Amino acid sequence: MSKIIKLLEKGESETVEFKPSLSQTDKIMESVSAFSKSNQKLGYEEIRNLALQTSKVYWDGRVCEEATLDDIDEDKVRWYLERREEIRKVKKPEKMDVGTLLLNVGAAKKVNDEIKPTNAGILFFGKNPQRYFEPADTRVAIFDDRIEIISSGSFPKGVTPEKPKHVPVNPVLCQLMYDVGFIEKYGSGIYMINELCEEWGIPKPEYELSEVETKVIFRSGGKAIVISEIEKLGVELNERQRKALQHTFSKGFITNRIYREINEVSHKTAHLDLDDLIQKGLLITMGKGRSTKYIPKT
């Protein structure tokens, strides 16, 4: 890719015509050669963008073309080394210049014997990243019954909310964030969100995906109460009661029959557990006999 760009930079005209004889096995050359069959002429920017799009180099690993090492904040580099040593037990080097360190962590590359920061380097260590990149368009909308978070970009190919796996779009940035503890375990984010939603007694998030953006919707669970907070107050709950409270806070009520179904227990066990929740001040009854419902105590 770099050779193509250099060739274009040295060209005598604004356009370059590629003939079929230039075809190579390289993916970039195959793409360029496809245009040559119809003798189309492409400008410098078109060829450059084509080369970047067909390259296997990730965005965060590409050189930030206008940036230099002067754009790197050495305080951020020191913080990264100290934080990485504290979190990941990676001993920081006693003597190492900033350029060499950035090369070692993938935050810089050598271009014509000059060390140039990559996009990851500027975003993570830059003095003023906004000088080179527009801020991401992330929106948060709060409604009476839900919260919507909308972010540009979509899931990587082959990854879905139902089957999350670690396929980073920007692996260098991902590694840097892991080094300092912003990511604890690869591929665990969605699972952690689901566990927290269950703990809070609210529905799991809904996802609306498109090619250009991702929307995550958190719906209200009604009178959702954090069960872990109840237990912190000294209220002891068994696992069956936790599941029952999650259902109650989500749906607004529970019955003896529902309790038996979700916990696979007898009528007597369900009655004793529900009565215990009443005694602990968490539920009250509504109705009588078989129509009895248990609702959260307000």
N, C-alpha and C positions, 0 to 999 in steps of 0.2 A: 504494500500500500504506500509506504513512504517513498519508494522509487517512482511510483506513478505521479505522486504529488510533486516531487522534485522535477520530474520531466515536464510537468505542466507549468511549473514556475519558471522554467528556463525557456519555454516556448516563445516563438517570435510573434505569434498571433493569439487572439483571444479564444480561438477554437482549435481543437485537435481532432483529426479524423483518424479513427482506428480501423485498420484493414483486417480481414479475417486471418491473415498470416501471423498476426500477433497473438492469436489465441494460445493460452497456456492451460495447464490442468488446474492452476490456482483458481479458486472460486471467483475472485475479483475479475480476473482476466476473462473468465467464461461469461460473466455478466456484461463486461464491456464489449466483448466480441459479438454478443447478441445484437447490439445496436449496429454493428458494422455491416450486417447482412443487407440492411436497407440503406447503407451509406449515410446514416444520420450523423450530423455533426453536433458534438456536445461541447458546451462551454466549460471553462475551468471549474466553476463552482459545481456544475452538474456532475462532472467526473469525480470531483473530490467527495461530494456527498455520496455518490454511488460506491466509491471505495470504502468510505467509513461504514456505510450500511451493510455491506457484504463482508466486512472484516469480522473476525472472531474476537477482536479486542473489545472488552467491555467499556462502557462510557467512563466509568471511574478510573480506568487504567490508561486512558488517553491523556496525552500531554495537554495541559492548559496553555495554549499556544502563546498568549501574550504575557503570561506570568513568568516571574523569575524567583530565585531564592530570596530576593529582597522582600517578596510578598509573604514569606513565612514568618509566623510569630514564634520566636524561640521560647517564650514563656509557655505557649501551648505544647510545644515539643517536650519541655521539661515536665509539665503536668502529665502528659501521656506516659512518659517513662516511669514516673513515680507511681502513677495509678496502675499501670500494667504490672509493676513489681509488687504492689500491694495486693491486687486482685488475682493475678495469674501467676505470681511468684517467679516472674521472669526478671532476673537481675539486670538492672540498667548498666549500660557500658560506662566504664570509668572515663574513657576518652574516645569520643567519636564526634566528628563534625556533623552539622545538621544535614548537609547534602548526602553523606554516606548513610546516615540513619534513614532518611527518607527513601533512598534507594532500597535499603534492606526491607522496609515494610511496604513497599509497592506504592509509595506516595510520590515518587519521582522517577524519571527516566533520563538516560543520557542521550542527548541529541547533538551530534557533531562535537563530541567531547565536552559539551556543556550539560550540567545537571539542570533539568527542567521539572518543575512540579507538575504532577498529574492533576486531573480534576479532583480526585480523592484528596490529594495533598492540600489543595487550596481550600476545599470544603472543610477539612478536618483541622488543618493547621494554619490556614490563611489569616492574615491580619484583617482583611476586608473581603470575604468571599462574594459579597453582593456586587462588588466591582465587576465580577466576571460572569455571575449567574443571576438570573431572575429568580426571585423567591417562589417556592412551590405554592400553588393555588389550593390550599386546604381550607375547607369551609366546615363550620359546625352550626347546625340549625337545631334549636331547641323548641319543641312543641309541647302541648299539654300532656300528650300520651307517649312521646318518643323523643329520642335524640338521634339526629342523622349526622354522620361524619362523611364528607365527600372529599376524596383525594384524587389528584391526577394520576394516571397510570393504572394498570390492571395486574392481575396475578400472572406470574410467569407461565409459559406454555406447559401444560401438563399438570399444573397445580390448581386445586380448587379448595374452597373453604371446607368441603367435606373430606378431602384427602390432602391435607397440608403436608408439605415436605420441604426440606431445605434446598431451594434452588434460587440463590441470591441473584438479583438483577445486577447488583454492583458488589462483587465479592470482596474487593479491597476495603471499601467502606464498612462492609459487614464484619470483616476481620478486625478492623480498627475499633469498632464499637464493641465487639466481643472482648478485645484486649482490655478495655477500660471498664467492663462490667455492665454496659448498657444492654447487652444481650447475654443472658445467662445460659441458654441452651438453644442450639440451632433447631428451628422448626417447631418450637414449643409455644409460640405466641398465641395461636388460635386455641390450642388446648387450655392454656392458662385463662384466656378470656372466658371460655365455656365453663371452667371450674368456678371462676369468680361469679359468673351469672347464677350458677346453681347455688352457690353459697349465699348470694344475696336474695335468692328466691325470685329472680326475674327470668324471662325467657332468654334463650340463647340469641345472639344477634342474627339478623337477616343480612344477606349480601346481595347487592344488585351490581352486576359486573357488565362493563362494556369495554370496547377497545381503548377508550380514552380516559376512563375514570372508574373508580370503585366507590360504591356507597355502602356504608355499614350502618344498620339501623338497630338501635337499642330501644325496645319497647318497654313501657312501664309494666311492672308486675302488680299494679294495684297498690295494696298496702304492704309493700315489700319491706321486710325487716331483716337486718343482717343477723343471721342465726349465730354466727361466731360472736357477735357483740352480746347477744343474750347470754351465751355461755360464759363470756368474760365477767358477767355480773354474778356468776356463781350458780346459775341455773343449770342443773345437770339434765342432759337429754340423751336418750339412746338413739341409735341410727334410724330406727323406725320412726321415732318422733321427729327427727330432723327432716326425713323425707315427707312426712305428713305436713309439717309446717311449711316446707317449700311449696307443696301443692296448695295449701290453704292460702298462703300469701299471694300465689300466682293466680288462682281461680276465684278466691274470695270465700271459699267454704270447703268443708270436707264432711263426709258422712262415714258411718261405721263400715258400710259396704266398700266405699272407696279406699278406706284405710286398709281393709282386709286385702283388697286387690293389689294395691301397690306394695304391700309388705308381705303378702302371702302368709297371713296369720289367721288364727281362729277369731270368732266373734267375741269371745271372752277377752282374749289378749288385746284386741282392738279397743274394746270398751274400757279396760283398765288403763291402757296407754292414753286414751283420749281424756279420761277422767283425771289422770295425773296432770295433763296439760291444763285442764281447767283449774285444778288446785294450785298450780304454779302461776296462775293469772295470765296465761297466754291465749286461752280460748274461752268462749262462752257458747251456750247452746241456744238454738232457735228452733222452735217447734217441739213436738212430742212424739214418742213412739218411733215407728219406722221412718217417719218424716223428719226426724231430728237432724239438724245440721249444726256443725261446729264452725264458728266464724272467729276471726281475730278479735281480741278484746281491744277496744279503742281507748 
